[in-house]
Amino acid sequence: MAQTDAEKAIDRYRELVADGNPAELWEAKGEDLWKKKRGPKNASLEKCDLGLGPGVVKGAYVSLPRYFEDTKKVQDLETRLVTCMDQHQGIKAKAAVYDRDDHKDIISLVAWIASESRGMPVNVPVSHPEEKRMYEMGKRIFFYRAGPYDFACATCHAEDGKRIRLQGLPNLTQNEPAGKAFTSWPAYRVSNSQLWPMQKRLEDCFRQQRFPYVEFGSDVTIALSSYMGVTGKGQKSLAPTIKR
């Protein structure tokens, strides 16, 4: 579908502000946090298993969420980092509130780990029964209508050509837009000077729908990430990005 003049102007704006994305500051801090010895065990995170083997960072971001045998759960990058901080450093991370306590560190770690997969194709697995279950759960949540507005994620994101004000809304049921959306977070938001990881982005979507607040690490957010990641398979990662 051809872009409107407004959409072209927005894309041009993004190109201009992307030069010198402030997310690089979070990336630098995240790399330092990964390698720094901290916590009661005075250890780094360099042996953390993000799904591709202990210490393997490159490619990890584009293959999460996935099932982990040690926790018996499907985890996304943010919740997996909480597990690794506990296992390797003895840090019982307080991450329930966005950008407070240990969640500040998790945001930086996510930014750096995501940057190490920039340009790599999305490859979220669905081979394990739990991964399949989370994908199916995410699909059901995506189309589930509720709340005072009788809204679903699909209300805005299941058709081509929809927009809110000047902003085009991606059709997340299709491969390319789903992959681009999935790998657009974490993103630096110019409007509030904050870096938002995926869980914060999804939480805000629920707020806009007037749904109940979703807690950090909720299966709901991880299931939705699984649905987007599987739908966007093969699309090259963009994160960290910059948003208006």
Phi, psi and omega per residue, in radians:
M1 nan 2.342 -3.093
A2 -1.173 2.476 3.109
Q3 -1.323 2.564 3.019
T4 -1.401 2.932 3.098
D5 -1.069 -0.649 -3.137
A6 -1.123 -0.735 -3.135
E7 -1.168 -0.649 3.087
K8 -1.119 -0.694 3.127
A9 -1.138 -0.675 3.114
I10 -1.147 -0.753 3.109
D11 -1.074 -0.701 3.127
R12 -1.122 -0.708 3.104
Y13 -1.053 -0.753 -3.138
R14 -1.120 -0.669 3.108
E15 -1.074 -0.716 -3.093
L16 -1.185 -0.765 -3.086
V17 -1.374 -0.298 -3.118
A18 -1.230 -0.331 3.124
D19 -1.299 1.774 -3.080
G20 1.613 0.757 3.135
N21 -1.006 2.118 3.118
P22 -1.033 -0.256 3.088
A23 -0.990 -0.384 3.121
E24 -1.052 -0.499 3.107
L25 -1.158 -0.702 3.102
W26 -1.209 -0.658 3.123
E27 -1.043 -0.793 -3.123
A28 -1.094 -0.738 3.116
K29 -1.159 -0.672 -3.136
G30 -1.102 -0.725 3.115
E31 -1.103 -0.710 3.110
D32 -1.105 -0.750 3.135
L33 -1.114 -0.634 3.134
W34 -1.095 -0.673 -3.027
K35 -1.653 -0.239 -3.044
K36 -1.433 2.377 3.057
K37 -1.342 2.193 -3.092
R38 -2.551 3.006 3.001
G39 1.360 3.097 -3.123
P40 -1.006 -0.493 -3.140
K41 -1.570 -0.042 -3.125
N42 0.796 0.972 -3.093
A43 -2.298 2.762 3.063
S44 -1.585 -3.105 3.083
L45 -1.723 0.216 -3.004
E46 -1.201 -0.173 3.040
K47 -1.857 0.157 3.126
C48 -1.131 2.333 3.111
D49 -1.707 1.893 3.116
L50 -1.628 0.189 3.068
G51 2.076 -0.289 -3.118
L52 -1.965 0.198 -3.116
G53 2.030 2.706 -3.102
P54 -0.983 2.192 3.058
G55 1.443 -0.091 -3.109
V56 -1.449 2.033 -3.091
V57 -1.810 -0.783 -3.086
K58 -1.075 2.175 3.137
G59 1.577 -0.166 -3.098
A60 -1.190 -0.765 -3.070
Y61 -1.022 -0.679 -3.073
V62 -1.429 -0.032 3.129
S63 -2.068 0.373 3.073
L64 -2.129 2.523 0.171
P65 -1.284 2.680 3.065
R66 -2.700 2.920 -3.109
Y67 -1.451 2.420 3.086
F68 -2.112 2.230 -3.071
E69 -1.161 -0.606 -3.059
D70 -1.226 -0.481 3.118
T71 -1.840 -0.170 -3.086
K72 1.016 0.585 -3.102
K73 -2.417 2.718 2.880
V74 -1.475 2.184 -3.106
Q75 -2.167 2.566 2.971
D76 -1.609 -3.087 -3.067
L77 -1.100 -0.726 -3.077
E78 -1.133 -0.807 -3.124
T79 -1.260 -0.535 3.095
R80 -1.155 -0.637 3.119
L81 -1.140 -0.615 3.066
V82 -1.067 -0.757 3.106
T83 -1.073 -0.791 -3.100
C84 -1.170 -0.650 3.106
M85 -1.079 -0.650 3.107
D86 -1.242 -0.888 -3.055
Q87 -1.114 -0.769 -2.977
H88 -1.704 -0.541 -3.056
Q89 -1.963 -0.206 -3.094
G90 1.284 0.343 3.134
I91 -1.628 2.065 3.053
K92 -1.507 1.582 -2.961
A93 -1.130 2.321 2.973
K94 -1.677 1.806 -3.016
A95 -2.257 0.269 -3.020
A96 -1.231 -0.450 -3.069
V97 -1.978 2.277 -3.105
Y98 -0.979 2.273 3.016
D99 1.071 0.425 3.023
R100 -2.150 2.786 3.072
D101 0.872 -2.354 -3.083
D102 -1.261 -0.241 3.133
H103 -1.122 -0.457 3.056
K104 -1.039 -0.762 3.125
D105 -1.166 -0.676 -3.134
I106 -1.102 -0.704 3.102
I107 -1.023 -0.789 -3.126
S108 -1.156 -0.749 3.116
L109 -1.075 -0.741 3.122
V110 -1.069 -0.729 -3.123
A111 -1.067 -0.780 -3.119
W112 -1.223 -0.788 -3.122
I113 -1.090 -0.706 3.098
A114 -1.098 -0.690 -3.114
S115 -1.117 -0.478 3.139
E116 -1.263 -0.214 3.115
S117 -1.896 0.155 -3.089
R118 -1.015 2.254 3.132
G119 1.555 -0.135 -3.134
M120 -1.531 2.607 -3.087
P121 -1.309 2.502 3.076
V122 -1.144 2.337 -3.085
N123 -2.583 1.014 3.129
V124 -1.281 2.160 -3.024
P125 -1.364 2.664 3.026
V126 -2.390 0.524 -3.098
S127 -1.458 -0.599 -3.140
H128 -1.397 2.507 3.136
P129 -0.944 -0.637 3.128
E130 -1.208 -0.604 3.080
E131 -1.155 -0.700 3.096
K132 -1.128 -0.722 -3.140
R133 -1.087 -0.754 3.141
M134 -1.175 -0.640 3.085
Y135 -1.085 -0.818 -3.131
E136 -1.133 -0.666 3.091
M137 -1.099 -0.767 3.129
G138 -1.068 -0.677 3.125
K139 -1.128 -0.741 3.138
R140 -1.151 -0.720 3.120
I141 -1.117 -0.679 -3.114
F142 -1.009 -0.663 -3.083
F143 -1.724 0.028 -3.070
Y144 -1.362 2.089 -3.119
R145 -1.690 2.336 -3.136
A146 -2.909 -3.047 3.081
G147 1.415 3.019 -3.083
P148 -1.112 -0.375 3.129
Y149 -1.687 -0.005 -3.054
D150 0.908 0.871 -3.041
F151 -1.784 2.730 2.916
A152 -2.379 2.867 3.013
C153 -0.956 -0.668 -3.092
A154 -1.152 -0.360 3.142
T155 -0.999 -0.677 -3.135
C156 -1.756 -0.445 -2.890
H157 -2.156 0.574 3.129
A158 -2.216 0.189 3.113
E159 -2.424 2.660 3.041
D160 -1.347 2.619 2.969
G161 1.492 0.065 3.126
K162 -1.424 2.681 3.128
R163 -2.634 2.764 2.951
I164 -2.161 2.089 -2.966
R165 0.912 -2.152 -3.120
L166 -1.574 -0.105 -2.987
Q167 -1.535 2.106 3.024
G168 -1.208 2.498 -3.131
L169 -1.854 2.131 -3.098
P170 -1.174 2.510 3.043
N171 -1.489 1.746 -3.002
L172 -1.386 0.051 3.033
T173 -1.537 -0.093 -3.106
Q174 -1.898 2.618 -2.985
N175 -0.998 -1.013 -3.015
E176 -1.112 -0.897 3.131
P177 -1.127 -0.577 3.115
A178 -1.158 -0.736 3.136
G179 -1.141 -0.711 3.125
K180 -1.159 -0.714 3.129
A181 -1.167 -0.740 -3.117
F182 -1.060 -0.673 -3.093
T183 -1.700 0.220 3.089
S184 -1.527 -0.145 -3.126
W185 -2.156 2.347 0.238
P186 -1.230 2.653 3.131
A187 -2.492 2.521 3.020
Y188 -1.480 2.226 -3.117
R189 -1.772 1.988 -3.114
V190 -1.086 -0.600 -3.044
S191 -1.134 -0.476 -3.119
N192 -2.286 0.099 3.099
S193 1.002 0.653 3.140
Q194 -2.131 2.717 3.019
L195 -1.825 2.106 -3.099
W196 -1.871 2.148 2.964
P197 -1.423 3.063 -3.048
M198 -1.023 -0.737 -3.094
Q199 -1.077 -0.662 3.096
K200 -1.158 -0.690 3.132
R201 -1.086 -0.782 -3.138
L202 -1.179 -0.665 3.086
E203 -1.004 -0.725 -3.121
D204 -1.209 -0.579 3.046
C205 -1.063 -0.735 3.119
F206 -1.131 -0.669 3.095
R207 -1.073 -0.749 -3.116
Q208 -1.144 -0.529 3.106
Q209 -1.442 -0.076 -3.066
R210 1.110 0.596 3.039
F211 -1.482 2.867 3.042
P212 -1.038 2.624 3.125
Y213 -1.043 2.348 3.076
V214 -1.732 2.289 -3.108
E215 -1.337 2.713 3.063
F216 -0.997 2.301 3.102
G217 1.452 0.082 3.141
S218 -1.018 2.502 3.051
D219 -1.036 -0.466 -3.130
V220 -1.080 -0.843 -3.119
T221 -1.205 -0.660 -3.137
I222 -1.202 -0.669 3.116
A223 -1.124 -0.728 3.106
L224 -1.131 -0.666 3.072
S225 -1.099 -0.720 3.111
S226 -1.059 -0.773 -3.135
Y227 -1.062 -0.815 -3.138
M228 -1.163 -0.736 -3.103
G229 -1.129 -0.751 3.134
V230 -1.176 -0.719 3.131
T231 -1.130 -0.581 -3.099
G232 -1.618 0.329 -3.081
K233 -0.893 2.304 3.056
G234 1.635 -0.321 3.118
Q235 -1.243 2.486 -3.063
K236 -1.377 2.423 -3.056
S237 -1.218 2.448 -3.119
L238 -1.900 -0.349 -2.937
A239 -1.231 2.675 -0.139
P240 -1.281 2.521 -3.120
T241 -1.974 -2.996 3.075
I242 -2.315 2.382 -3.121
K243 -2.137 2.881 -3.122
R244 -1.145 nan nan
